[in-house]
Amino acid sequence: MPTVCCEQLDAALDRAAVVKTAANRIDDGRIINEIYTEFFVRGGPEGRYDYLGINYCPFCGRAISLGLWAAEKKK
């Protein structure tokens, strides 16, 4: 699987607006939804962020979550 699907997501990862990590490794905030993914949109005050799990790229719409990406490839 490619690291990123588009330049906008790559830029968002560089700025840490979108974070790629395991949910159990998030220790500076809280996850605010129950989506199983390794991609999170991060926002809020520094040191106590809110993380919103996403399965699709907010810029191009491609599946970015490993589980969804694998399911799409099986079609």
PLY file of the C-alpha trace (Angstrom):
ply
format ascii 1.0
element vertex 75
property float x
property float y
property float z
element edge 74
property int vertex1
property int vertex2
end_header
0.00 0.00 0.00
1.38 3.42 -0.82
2.22 5.69 2.08
-0.13 8.41 0.84
-2.71 8.72 -1.89
-2.32 12.40 -2.79
-0.10 15.42 -2.25
-2.64 17.11 0.04
-2.64 14.16 2.45
1.16 14.09 2.36
1.21 17.80 3.31
-1.35 17.23 6.09
0.79 14.42 7.51
3.86 16.68 7.40
1.98 19.40 9.34
0.55 16.76 11.76
-3.02 17.83 10.92
-3.52 14.17 9.99
-1.68 11.55 12.02
-0.90 7.95 11.04
-0.49 5.80 14.15
-2.07 2.93 16.03
-4.99 4.02 18.21
-3.33 2.60 21.34
-0.29 4.84 20.77
-2.26 8.08 21.10
-1.33 9.50 24.49
-1.78 13.25 24.13
-5.53 13.41 23.65
-8.67 11.38 23.09
-10.22 9.53 20.20
-13.71 10.87 19.64
-15.17 8.15 17.40
-15.13 4.36 17.15
-13.69 3.85 13.66
-11.02 1.14 13.36
-8.24 2.91 11.48
-4.66 4.09 11.69
-5.38 7.58 10.30
-6.69 10.39 12.50
-7.49 14.04 11.94
-5.99 15.92 14.89
-7.34 19.16 16.30
-7.76 21.12 19.48
-5.41 22.82 21.91
-1.78 21.67 22.03
-1.19 18.95 24.57
-4.81 17.77 24.72
-5.86 16.99 21.16
-9.03 15.42 19.84
-8.49 12.67 17.26
-11.12 11.80 14.67
-10.52 8.46 12.98
-10.93 8.42 9.21
-11.11 5.59 6.68
-11.04 7.74 3.55
-8.76 10.55 2.47
-10.48 13.88 3.17
-8.87 15.32 0.02
-9.25 12.75 -2.76
-11.69 10.23 -1.24
-9.56 7.11 -1.63
-9.59 4.40 1.03
-6.58 4.95 3.30
-7.38 2.69 6.25
-5.47 -0.57 5.87
-8.60 -2.70 6.37
-10.65 -0.83 3.76
-7.73 -0.64 1.35
-7.31 -4.43 1.49
-11.06 -4.99 1.03
-11.08 -2.68 -2.01
-8.18 -4.56 -3.58
-10.09 -7.88 -3.26
-12.98 -6.60 -5.42
0 1
1 2
2 3
3 4
4 5
5 6
6 7
7 8
8 9
9 10
10 11
11 12
12 13
13 14
14 15
15 16
16 17
17 18
18 19
19 20
20 21
21 22
22 23
23 24
24 25
25 26
26 27
27 28
28 29
29 30
30 31
31 32
32 33
33 34
34 35
35 36
36 37
37 38
38 39
39 40
40 41
41 42
42 43
43 44
44 45
45 46
46 47
47 48
48 49
49 50
50 51
51 52
52 53
53 54
54 55
55 56
56 57
57 58
58 59
59 60
60 61
61 62
62 63
63 64
64 65
65 66
66 67
67 68
68 69
69 70
70 71
71 72
72 73
73 74
